[in-house]
Amino acid sequence: NFLWGSKDETRKISWVKWRTIFQPKEKGGLGIKNIESFNDALLGKWKWQLFHQEDSMWGRLLLSKYGGWQSLLKEAGHQNSSIWWQDLTRACGGQTRERWFDAVVEWRLGRGSKTRFWHDTWIGNTTLAEVFPRLFLNSKQKMNLVMEHGSWIGEDWRWDLKWRRG
């Protein structure tokens, strides 16, 4: 409580603004790290490493336990997940914080071998299942990856969408 000049449970005037406390010493601050920002940065680092090292032993373990890397893109982990996994899913923001990770990371479709056509956000800001619910209901390929919805013929991509007849 040295910042407030108080002892025990009594509160006194705050002599230094929090903004100043978190500024580097070179800028007139106290150089104390904002623990929330620091924690978000570390969780973002773990998330980045998981996307790039998913074939490592720890990556395979986490992805099999929690349902694949796509579950990291959701707002919060499910009830049965560990506190660490829930924090990791919230590292991209949550209901009260901006989604900074998504804002600074560019997602690339690549070959479409890791992106689910209907359930992942790969075109626009939402899933195709949400944008086109009636088409999704009639699709025979609800769980397929993007690469399973077509093929290359020469240098042209040809879609091969399969539908139920209604």
C-alpha positions, 0 to 999 in steps of 0.5 A, spaced: 500 500 500 505 504 499 502 508 493 496 510 497 500 511 503 495 507 507 496 501 512 491 495 514 484 496 511 484 504 511 484 507 505 487 514 503 488 518 497 491 515 491 498 519 490 499 516 483 495 515 477 495 508 475 496 510 468 503 513 471 504 507 475 504 503 468 509 508 464 516 506 463 521 510 468 524 513 462 517 516 461 516 518 468 512 512 470 514 507 476 516 502 471 511 497 474 508 492 469 500 492 468 499 484 470 493 484 466 496 486 459 502 482 461 498 476 462 494 477 456 501 477 452 503 471 455 497 467 453 497 470 446 504 467 446 502 460 448 496 461 443 501 463 437 505 457 439 500 452 439 497 454 432 505 453 429 506 447 433 500 443 433 504 437 431 508 437 438 507 432 443 504 438 448 500 440 442 497 434 440 495 432 447 491 439 448 488 439 441 485 432 443 483 433 450 479 440 448 477 438 441 482 441 436 485 448 435 478 451 432 476 451 440 481 456 441 477 461 437 471 461 441 469 466 446 470 461 452 472 454 454 467 449 456 465 447 463 470 441 463 476 444 461 482 446 465 482 454 468 488 454 464 485 452 457 479 457 459 484 463 460 487 461 453 481 461 450 479 468 453 486 471 451 483 473 444 478 477 448 472 476 451 465 479 452 468 485 456 475 485 452 477 487 445 479 481 441 486 483 440 489 477 438 484 476 432 486 483 430 493 482 429 493 475 427 492 474 419 488 468 418 490 464 411 486 459 408 492 455 405 490 448 402 484 448 407 486 442 410 485 445 417 479 449 416 472 447 417 467 449 411 461 451 415 464 451 422 470 456 422 470 463 420 474 464 414 470 468 410 468 475 413 466 475 420 462 469 422 461 462 420 458 460 413 453 456 417 450 462 421 450 466 414 447 461 410 443 456 415 438 453 410 444 451 405 447 448 411 441 444 413 441 441 406 449 440 406 451 433 406 458 435 408 457 439 414 463 437 418 468 437 412 474 441 411 474 446 405 479 442 401 474 437 401 469 441 398 472 441 391 479 440 387 484 443 383 483 442 375 489 445 372 490 452 375 482 453 377 479 451 383 472 447 382 467 447 388 464 440 389 458 441 394 453 436 395 446 437 397 440 433 400 434 433 396 428 436 399 
